[in-house]
Amino acid sequence: MAMKKVKIGENEFEVSSSQAFLLIVVALLLVVGVTLAMSFYTIDANENGVILRFGKYYTTTYPGLHLKFPWGIDKLYTVRVDYQWKEEFGFRTARPGVKTIYSKTQYTDESWMLTGDLNIADVQWIVQYKIKDPLKFLFRVREQSGTIRAVAEAAMRFIVGDRSFQEVLQSDRRKVALLARDYMQKNLDMYDLGVNIELVQLITVQPPGPVFDSYNEVNRAKQEQETAINEASQVYNKEIFRVQGEAKRVVQEARGYAIDRTNRARGDAELFTSVFAEYQKAKEVTRQRLYLETMEKVMQNVGDKILIDKEIKSLVPFLNLNKKEVVK
């Protein structure tokens, strides 16, 4: 049996012809197996695959089983395109879950910002984005995550620097987030990064830690001031409304009294005019009637009445014991 020498590394072995043939077959099978293993690849449901052939972009593949050239001819890059990527600013999530645990490290270098009224705000926010073009995301910018973070921080500082502390804290909170998202999208499109900014959300806006207690004291003082002002306004409005109501009531009573007196005066004047007209027609009769009517009213208020004929010559005093009216 012929012997052959086979050198593996620095070692040299003598093998028979049949053994050499067997080794060649095993080696060929191993190469074929490795080649087949390197030729097939799978793209997951939320991924896209980018194939480079000899270092140049060849194609983009989608979820499923695919075939490529092995041994470095085709190189595969997988990108999660249906995944919501998130960047955190001013804080970090140490362990997500039902009760999320956050890192205790302070990130004031990225969260402290100067507002338009020259106050410092501690702004914590998140940016969520999706990759819409895997090829651009992989090869247009070298540091994708770092670029997104730098653009996000520049956008937030620019928007916050245009507004007062109270606007960022309360009234313009949502507007700041929307403007920051638009600013980020515009700049990332200019860089041709191939991402879509889904959400910019302000998590916390507050004064820096060293002055936080003082800021709360000022707010409490302002709230107490507003409470006192509201209570004073309530009492003031109550008294004003009461006085105004009383004034309106007096005015209405005065108007009613004026109308009543005017109507009475007009009635009396019309009565006098009508009586005077009748008097003009029969002066003696009218004079006599007026006299009798007047005497009737007067005499109704007199208890004891003594009527004396004016023709009598002398008056004899007498005592009316029975309190009866005597007519002579």
ZAMI-540825 format. One record per residue (C-alpha): residue number from 1; chain; z, y, x. Coordinates in nm, 4 decimals, padded with zeros to 6 digits. Example, Ala and Ser with C-alpha at 12.3 -4.5 7.8 and 13.67 -1.06 7.14 Angstrom:
// residues 2
  num  chaine        pz        py        px
    1       A   00.7800  -00.4500   01.2300
    2       A   00.7140  -00.1060   01.3670
// end
This chain:
// residues 328
  num  chaine        pz        py        px
    1       A   00.0000   00.0000   00.0000
    2       A  -00.1073   00.3315   00.1468
    3       A   00.1640   00.5819   00.2086
    4       A   00.1247   00.9535   00.1774
    5       A   00.3463   01.2307   00.2961
    6       A   00.4565   01.4856   00.0338
    7       A   00.6259   01.8058   00.1465
    8       A   00.8644   01.9750  -00.0921
    9       A   01.0012   02.2916   00.0635
   10       A   01.1145   02.2129   00.4127
   11       A   01.1625   01.8428   00.3339
   12       A   00.8877   01.5863   00.3823
   13       A   00.8802   01.2541   00.1909
   14       A   00.6637   00.9442   00.2162
   15       A   00.5434   00.8113  -00.1177
   16       A   00.2945   00.5464  -00.2197
   17       A  -00.0395   00.6294  -00.3814
   18       A   00.0788   00.5175  -00.7272
   19       A   00.3916   00.7287  -00.7003
   20       A   00.1839   01.0294  -00.5897
   21       A  -00.0427   00.9866  -00.8899
   22       A   00.2570   00.9668  -01.1187
   23       A   00.4037   01.2831  -00.9722
   24       A   00.0736   01.4634  -01.0216
   25       A   00.0604   01.3551  -01.3859
   26       A   00.4204   01.4659  -01.4452
   27       A   00.3501   01.7979  -01.2775
   28       A   00.0389   01.8485  -01.4890
   29       A   00.2290   01.7637  -01.8073
   30       A   00.5064   01.9991  -01.7062
   31       A   00.2571   02.2787  -01.6416
   32       A   00.0833   02.2132  -01.9742
   33       A   00.4169   02.2090  -02.1571
   34       A   00.5319   02.5320  -01.9983
   35       A   00.1901   02.6864  -02.0681
   36       A   00.2071   02.5883  -02.4343
   37       A   00.5666   02.7158  -02.4594
   38       A   00.4609   03.0463  -02.3091
   39       A   00.1560   03.0705  -02.5334
   40       A   00.3381   03.0707  -02.8702
   41       A   00.5827   03.3319  -02.9906
   42       A   00.7477   03.4299  -03.3189
   43       A   00.7958   03.7788  -03.4630
   44       A   01.0988   03.8160  -03.6931
   45       A   01.0817   03.9654  -04.0409
   46       A   01.1913   04.3164  -03.9433
   47       A   00.9979   04.3329  -03.6146
   48       A   00.6546   04.4179  -03.4788
   49       A   00.5169   04.2789  -03.1555
   50       A   00.3155   04.4846  -02.9059
   51       A   00.0884   04.2828  -02.6725
   52       A  -00.0228   04.4200  -02.3365
   53       A  -00.3095   04.2303  -02.1659
   54       A  -00.3197   04.2902  -01.7932
   55       A  -00.0897   04.5885  -01.8502
   56       A  -00.3119   04.7547  -02.1103
   57       A  -00.2421   04.7731  -02.4825
   58       A  -00.4231   04.4933  -02.6627
   59       A  -00.2847   04.4556  -03.0178
   60       A   00.0150   04.4835  -03.2503
   61       A   00.1309   04.1666  -03.4260
   62       A   00.3437   04.1282  -03.7358
   63       A   00.6085   03.8780  -03.8543
   64       A   00.5112   03.5139  -03.8102
   65       A   00.3946   03.2658  -03.5430
   66       A   00.1330   03.3925  -03.2955
   67       A  -00.0569   03.2835  -02.9833
   68       A  -00.0946   03.4734  -02.6557
   69       A  -00.2182   03.4133  -02.3022
   70       A   00.0603   03.2814  -02.0779
   71       A   00.1522   03.3332  -01.7154
   72       A   00.1798   03.7116  -01.7355
   73       A  -00.1679   03.7716  -01.8699
   74       A  -00.0243   03.8882  -02.2041
   75       A   00.3130   04.0558  -02.2115
   76       A   00.5102   04.0835  -02.5375
   77       A   00.7390   04.3669  -02.6480
   78       A   00.9243   04.3316  -02.9799
   79       A   01.0368   04.6379  -03.1749
   80       A   01.2623   04.6388  -03.4832
   81       A   01.0668   04.8626  -03.7209
   82       A   01.2482   04.7881  -04.0508
   83       A   01.5902   04.8494  -03.9001
   84       A   01.7907   05.1655  -03.9650
   85       A   01.8867   05.2925  -03.6204
   86       A   02.1870   05.5203  -03.5944
   87       A   02.3108   05.7688  -03.3361
   88       A   02.6678   05.9049  -03.3554
   89       A   02.7710   06.2448  -03.2231
   90       A   03.1289   06.3575  -03.1620
   91       A   03.2686   06.0085  -03.2246
   92       A   03.1863   05.6424  -03.1665
   93       A   03.2369   05.3360  -03.3845
   94       A   03.4346   05.0797  -03.1861
   95       A   03.4201   04.8042  -03.4474
   96       A   03.2441   04.8311  -03.7851
   97       A   03.3693   04.6454  -04.0892
   98       A   03.5654   04.6899  -04.4095
   99       A   03.8121   04.8990  -04.2102
  100       A   03.6011   05.0648  -03.9451
  101       A   03.7751   05.1258  -03.6138
  102       A   03.6641   05.4321  -03.4181
  103       A   03.6942   05.4963  -03.0494
  104       A   03.9865   05.7187  -02.9492
  105       A   03.7830   05.8829  -02.6747
  106       A   03.7132   06.2524  -02.7299
  107       A   03.3482   06.3620  -02.7202
  108       A   03.4049   06.7371  -02.7281
  109       A   03.1153   06.8041  -02.4913
  110       A   02.8713   06.7187  -02.7710
  111       A   03.0760   06.8120  -03.0798
  112       A   03.2113   07.1595  -02.9919
  113       A   02.9606   07.4272  -03.0926
  114       A   02.9541   07.8058  -03.1057
  115       A   02.8879   07.9451  -03.4536
  116       A   02.7092   08.2668  -03.5402
  117       A   03.0388   08.4571  -03.5821
  118       A   03.1514   08.3489  -03.2309
  119       A   03.3948   08.0805  -03.3474
  120       A   03.4040   07.7235  -03.2158
  121       A   03.3437   07.4414  -03.4623
  122       A   03.4091   07.0735  -03.3971
  123       A   03.1048   06.9121  -03.5644
  124       A   03.0749   06.5350  -03.5954
  125       A   02.7525   06.3976  -03.7407
  126       A   02.5183   06.1007  -03.7492
  127       A   02.1402   06.0641  -03.7266
  128       A   01.9602   05.7695  -03.8861
  129       A   01.5972   05.6951  -03.8053
  130       A   01.3295   05.4264  -03.8230
  131       A   01.0519   05.3395  -03.5779
  132       A   00.7191   05.3981  -03.7528
  133       A   00.4861   05.3393  -03.4533
  134       A   00.6048   05.0718  -03.2043
  135       A   00.3372   05.1544  -02.9456
  136       A   00.4293   05.5223  -02.9283
  137       A   00.8008   05.4421  -02.9280
  138       A   00.7609   05.2064  -02.6314
  139       A   00.5249   05.4000  -02.4076
  140       A   00.5160   05.7725  -02.5003
  141       A   00.8710   05.8523  -02.3835
  142       A   01.0695   05.6695  -02.1188
  143       A   01.4264   05.7203  -02.2517
  144       A   01.3841   05.6894  -02.6284
  145       A   01.7496   05.6930  -02.7321
  146       A   01.8398   05.9643  -02.4820
  147       A   01.5495   06.1794  -02.6018
  148       A   01.6525   06.1420  -02.9662
  149       A   02.0132   06.2318  -02.8827
  150       A   01.9089   06.5355  -02.6797
  151       A   01.6798   06.6624  -02.9562
  152       A   01.9491   06.5990  -03.2206
  153       A   02.2130   06.7899  -03.0260
  154       A   01.9755   07.0803  -02.9570
  155       A   01.8793   07.0953  -03.3265
  156       A   02.2393   07.0975  -03.4471
  157       A   02.3470   07.3635  -03.1979
  158       A   02.0507   07.5789  -03.2964
  159       A   02.1223   07.5539  -03.6719
  160       A   02.5008   07.5967  -03.6388
  161       A   02.4565   07.8949  -03.4054
  162       A   02.2694   08.0767  -03.6832
  163       A   02.5575   08.0550  -03.9329
  164       A   02.9195   08.1553  -03.9648
  165       A   03.2021   07.9045  -03.9374
  166       A   03.2758   07.9170  -04.3112
  167       A   02.9091   07.8585  -04.3978
  168       A   02.8939   07.5494  -04.1774
  169       A   03.2301   07.4292  -04.3095
  170       A   03.1624   07.4819  -04.6816
  171       A   02.8720   07.6643  -04.8429
  172       A   02.5778   07.5662  -04.6154
  173       A   02.6958   07.2198  -04.5130
  174       A   02.4100   07.0310  -04.6820
  175       A   02.1563   07.2954  -04.5839
  176       A   02.2552   07.2642  -04.2172
  177       A   02.1936   06.8872  -04.2288
  178       A   01.8506   06.9288  -04.3935
  179       A   01.7408   07.1980  -04.1496
  180       A   01.8572   06.9891  -03.8521
  181       A   01.6585   06.6902  -03.9804
  182       A   01.3409   06.8990  -04.0188
  183       A   01.3906   07.0540  -03.6750
  184       A   01.4359   06.7097  -03.5167
  185       A   01.1313   06.5635  -03.6889
  186       A   00.9146   06.8555  -03.5790
  187       A   01.0157   06.8221  -03.2141
  188       A   00.9942   06.4421  -03.2034
  189       A   00.6469   06.4575  -03.3583
  190       A   00.5539   06.7015  -03.0852
  191       A   00.6760   06.4448  -02.8293
  192       A   00.4737   06.1790  -03.0189
  193       A   00.7729   05.9443  -03.0127
  194       A   00.6698   05.7492  -03.3250
  195       A   00.9994   05.7702  -03.5171
  196       A   01.0871   05.8987  -03.8627
  197       A   01.4202   06.0781  -03.9137
  198       A   01.5682   05.9336  -04.2327
  199       A   01.9020   06.1157  -04.2514
  200       A   02.1169   06.3746  -04.0788
  201       A   02.4689   06.3817  -04.2197
  202       A   02.7649   06.5991  -04.1241
  203       A   03.0725   06.3752  -04.1154
  204       A   03.3382   06.6289  -04.0176
  205       A   03.3355   07.0030  -03.9590
  206       A   03.6680   07.1465  -03.8484
  207       A   03.8272   07.3758  -03.5905
  208       A   03.8873   07.2315  -03.2433
  209       A   04.2026   07.0265  -03.2000
  210       A   04.4057   07.2870  -03.0061
  211       A   04.3771   07.5439  -03.2868
  212       A   04.3630   07.3056  -03.5844
  213       A   04.7269   07.3609  -03.6909
  214       A   04.6917   07.7380  -03.6642
  215       A   04.3765   07.7264  -03.8735
  216       A   04.5586   07.5270  -04.1418
  217       A   04.8396   07.7832  -04.1424
  218       A   04.5872   08.0613  -04.1960
  219       A   04.4282   07.8667  -04.4812
  220       A   04.7654   07.8073  -04.6434
  221       A   04.8432   08.1779  -04.6186
  222       A   04.5067   08.2627  -04.7758
  223       A   04.5674   08.0145  -05.0560
  224       A   04.9110   08.1637  -05.1242
  225       A   04.7530   08.5099  -05.1239
  226       A   04.4874   08.3985  -05.3706
  227       A   04.7531   08.2359  -05.5879
  228       A   04.9575   08.5576  -05.5962
  229       A   04.6454   08.7618  -05.6744
  230       A   04.5482   08.5235  -05.9548
  231       A   04.8962   08.5376  -06.1065
  232       A   04.8991   08.9185  -06.0876
  233       A   04.5518   08.9321  -06.2407
  234       A   04.6665   08.7044  -06.5191
  235       A   04.9620   08.9307  -06.6033
  236       A   04.7440   09.2402  -06.5684
  237       A   04.4757   09.1017  -06.7969
  238       A   04.7360   08.9925  -07.0497
  239       A   04.8900   09.3417  -07.0653
  240       A   04.5518   09.5143  -07.0635
  241       A   04.4269   09.3021  -07.3519
  242       A   04.7496   09.3600  -07.5452
  243       A   04.7351   09.7373  -07.4921
  244       A   04.3662   09.7481  -07.5744
  245       A   04.4298   09.5516  -07.8932
  246       A   04.7149   09.7829  -07.9871
  247       A   04.4965   10.0861  -07.9201
  248       A   04.2168   09.9447  -08.1350
  249       A   04.4647   09.8698  -08.4124
  250       A   04.6002   10.2282  -08.4048
  251       A   04.2472   10.3673  -08.4033
  252       A   04.1476   10.1482  -08.6982
  253       A   04.4611   10.2505  -08.8913
  254       A   04.3893   10.6159  -08.8167
  255       A   04.0316   10.5746  -08.9340
  256       A   04.1512   10.3999  -09.2483
  257       A   04.4058   10.6745  -09.3145
  258       A   04.1412   10.9410  -09.2581
  259       A   03.9041   10.7691  -09.4995
  260       A   04.1834   10.7316  -09.7566
  261       A   04.2892   11.0966  -09.7307
  262       A   03.9277   11.2102  -09.7448
  263       A   03.8600   11.0047  -10.0553
  264       A   04.1821   11.1254  -10.2180
  265       A   04.0948   11.4874  -10.1389
  266       A   03.7468   11.4416  -10.2767
  267       A   03.8902   11.2781  -10.5902
  268       A   04.1433   11.5564  -10.6361
  269       A   03.8749   11.8188  -10.5842
  270       A   03.6467   11.6506  -10.8361
  271       A   03.9388   11.6224  -11.0818
  272       A   04.0237   11.9877  -11.0357
  273       A   03.6582   12.0796  -11.0808
  274       A   03.6326   11.8772  -11.4007
  275       A   03.9597   12.0221  -11.5342
  276       A   03.8478   12.3696  -11.4422
  277       A   03.5201   12.3116  -11.6265
  278       A   03.7122   12.2058  -11.9380
  279       A   03.9455   12.5010  -11.8932
  280       A   03.6516   12.7354  -11.8917
  281       A   03.5419   12.5913  -12.2222
  282       A   03.8821   12.6336  -12.3991
  283       A   04.1304   12.8175  -12.1865
  284       A   04.4226   12.8345  -12.4354
  285       A   04.3986   12.4731  -12.5423
  286       A   04.3643   12.3544  -12.1839
  287       A   04.6558   12.5705  -12.0697
  288       A   04.8713   12.4310  -12.3496
  289       A   04.7695   12.0697  -12.2640
  290       A   04.8392   12.1176  -11.8964
  291       A   05.1767   12.2668  -11.9784
  292       A   05.2696   11.9791  -12.2045
  293       A   05.1520   11.7146  -11.9555
  294       A   05.3459   11.8830  -11.6788
  295       A   05.6590   11.9137  -11.8868
  296       A   05.6252   11.5468  -11.9850
  297       A   05.6273   11.4444  -11.6205
  298       A   05.9162   11.6747  -11.5392
  299       A   06.1288   11.5763  -11.8346
  300       A   06.0919   11.2066  -11.7572
  301       A   06.3136   11.2627  -11.4520
  302       A   06.5878   11.4464  -11.6484
  303       A   06.8725   11.2357  -11.7853
  304       A   07.0330   11.4663  -12.0427
  305       A   06.8075   11.7085  -12.2265
  306       A   06.9134   12.0098  -12.4319
  307       A   06.6350   12.1915  -12.6034
  308       A   06.7131   12.5414  -12.7357
  309       A   06.4966   12.7433  -12.9612
  310       A   06.4013   13.0669  -12.7938
  311       A   06.4515   13.2514  -13.1239
  312       A   06.8254   13.1751  -13.1341
  313       A   07.0439   13.4844  -13.1109
  314       A   07.3649   13.3298  -12.9749
  315       A   07.4699   13.0047  -12.8184
  316       A   07.7823   12.8219  -12.9246
  317       A   07.9118   12.5943  -12.6446
  318       A   07.9930   12.2443  -12.7508
  319       A   08.0827   11.9183  -12.5804
  320       A   07.8375   11.6379  -12.6308
  321       A   08.0752   11.3438  -12.6266
  322       A   07.8254   11.0809  -12.7332
  323       A   07.5697   11.1855  -12.4692
  324       A   07.3128   11.2274  -12.7358
  325       A   07.0247   11.4609  -12.7140
  326       A   07.0758   11.7658  -12.9384
  327       A   06.7786   11.9481  -13.0668
  328       A   06.8213   12.2835  -13.2372
// end
